[in-house]
Amino acid sequence: MTVVTIPPRDSQMRNALLSLTFSCLAVSASRAAEPAIQPGDTLPLERCIAIALENDPDLKGKAYSAEAAGARVEQARAGFLPTAAVKAAYVKNEAVSRNTADPYSNINTYDMKSAGITANQLLFDFGKANASYKSSQAGLASAKADRESLAVDIVNGVRRAYYQVLNARRTRELREAMVAQYQQHLSAAQIQLTAGTKPKYDVIRAQTDLSSAQLELIKADNGLQIARAQLSNAMNLPGAPAFEIVDNLSFSKYETALDAILNAAYARRQDLQSLAAQAEALERDLRYAKSDLYPALYASAGYDFAGSRSPLSQGWNAGANLSMDVFSGFRKAAKVRESENNVLAAKTRLESLKLKISLDAQQAFLNLGQAGKAIETATLQVAQAQENFDIVNARYSAGISSPVEVTDSLVLLSNARLNLISALYDYKVAQADIEKTMGNR
């Protein structure tokens, strides 16, 4: 028995190579399994949209449907091309019993071989094959438009959820600031009570106001958690690790006009394009049904080998075939009527969607204008409420105003800031709805 001893240097080199290999495999596996979001990531809106589009199962399903529609186009195109078939057969015939007195009994024993090739080509069918091909093309266009329409809806849903998180986060920050403000007011009241300059009523009122503010903060905390969960769900990442988003809830005037929104919507709305393509497909189906009432002309050719002994007999054939159903139990006439009504139904759905688009455009445009005016008013209201609070707080410190006035001024300031946050949120949502109405991602 021979024992091979690995030198120390070679052994160390082998261990180093193995360690490096395992390290590379571990890094590759970790990268492959790396989640879309890492804990503590800060995501801009564009990244949230990209994650949602990448992970949405319904969008993947629409992509598969579009691929299937593309395959149907290829199937319909085959109707214009010739078809060819190869055939071959071998038959062994052996008689089970034989009458030896019959001189023809040997015909029951033979080997039959045959082979051949045939080809067929459509010459003319009154446009039936063309109608089928055009219908499949329209179906493909409809499938692609459906996929893009769903993508636009997904983007709009992410935008709304994103802005809702910002709205909830700013609301929570405001509630937290109000708690601190009421805490400060309570501390001042307690100091003045100790000094004998304020009655105990002021302290009790400040404690009550603080409790109310803390309750509102609890509600704001819950609202923020719900908004975060809704955003994660809109991104198709339920249970995603904690992450932050970029605050873009700032006012930037969005220049647009109602006519421009409507014109863009009628030109680019994918659901409108899908219905138009469906209507076209149904019109092609109607042409197909009408063409099916007429004959179809085919050309055919073939070459055959057959016989029981070699060499096999050979022969070719060529000709034309004209076929037409004389009576099919009124099935084809009923199919024409069905197709005609399907076309009319599709056109009514198209008109109904146009009416809905018009209403959506008007609502989004009016909401945008209302939110813009609300931002101007709320900004002025915040400045006025802040000035009023500063005056009342100074008067309270001087012993002139009452705790009720302080509370009222704080409530006024809080409501003004909430109105501004709400107006900024409404403006962003209206802008997102306009983009969705126009068919933009």
C-alpha positions, 0 to 999 in steps of 0.5 A: 500500500502506497501512502501519498503525503501532501507537502505542507506548502501544497496542503496550505495552498489547497486549503486557501483555494478551497476557502476562496472558492467557498467564499466566492460561492457564498458571496454569489449566493448572498447576492442572488438572495439579496432582498429588494430592500435592506433594513434602513434603506431610504427609497425615492419614489422612482425606486418604489415604483421600480420595485412594484413593477418588478414584483407585481404578479398580475403584471407578469400575468399580463406579460404572459398573456401578451406572449400567448397573443403573439403566438396566436398571431404566428398561428394565424400567419401560417394560414398564408403559407403552404403546408407539407406532410410526409407519410409512410406505411408498412403492412404485413398481410399473412393469411391465418388459413389457406385453401390450397386448392384455390390457386388465388389463395397466395394473394392473402400473403404479402408485404405492402410498403408505401411512402409519399409527400403532399403539399397544400396551398391556399389560393383564395378564400374571400379574405377569411385567412386575412381576417383571422390574421388581422384579428390576432394582430388586434388581439396582440395589440389589446394584450400589450395595451392591457399590460401597460394599462395595469402598469399605469395603475400600479404606478398610480397606486404606489404614488398615492401610497407614497404620498400617504406615508409622507402625509402620515409622517408629517402629521405624526411629527406635528403631533409630536411637536404639539406634545412637546409644546403642551409639555412645555406649557405644563411645566410653565404652569407648574412653575407659576403654581409653585411661585403662587402666580397661577392657580391650580386650574391652569396646571389641571388644564395643561395636563388635560391638554397634554393628555389629549395631545398624547392621544392624538400622537398615538393615533398618528403613530397608528396612521403612519404604520398603516400607511407604511404597510399600504406602501409595502403592499403597493410595492408587492413586498408585504412584510418588508423590512423597515425603510424610509422614503424621501420627502418630496411633499413640497409644492411645485406648480404643475402647469396643465390645462383641461383640454391638454389632459383630455387630448393626451388621454384620448391619444395615450390611454392604454385601456382605451387603446385596448378596447379599440383593439378589441373592437377591431378584432371583433370586426375582423371576426365578423369579416371572417364569419361572412367570408366563411359563407363562401367557398375556399380554393386550395392547390395540392400536389403529392408524390407517392411510392407504393407496392409489395415488391421493390422497386416500388411503384411511383407516381405524382398528383396535382390539382385544385380543390374547391370546397363550400358548405351547402347547408350547416343548419344555419350555424354560419348565419347565426355566427354572423349575427353574433359577430355583428352584435359583439362589434356593436357591444364593443363600440358602446364600451368604447364610448362609455370609457371615453365618458369616464375618461372625460369625467376623471380628467375634469375631477383631477383638474378641479382637484388640482386647482382646489389643492393649489388654492388651499396651499396658498390659503393654508400657508397664510393661515399657518403664518397667522396662527403662529403669530397669534400663538406667539402673542398669546404665549407671551401674554400668558407668561406675563400673567395677562391671558388665560390657559384657555387662550393658550390652548385655543391658540395651540389648537389653531396653530395645529389645525393650520399646519394640518391643513397645509400638510393635507393640501400638499398631499391633495395636490400631489395626489391630484397631480398623480391622478392627472398623469394616470388619466393621461396614461402616463407612468 
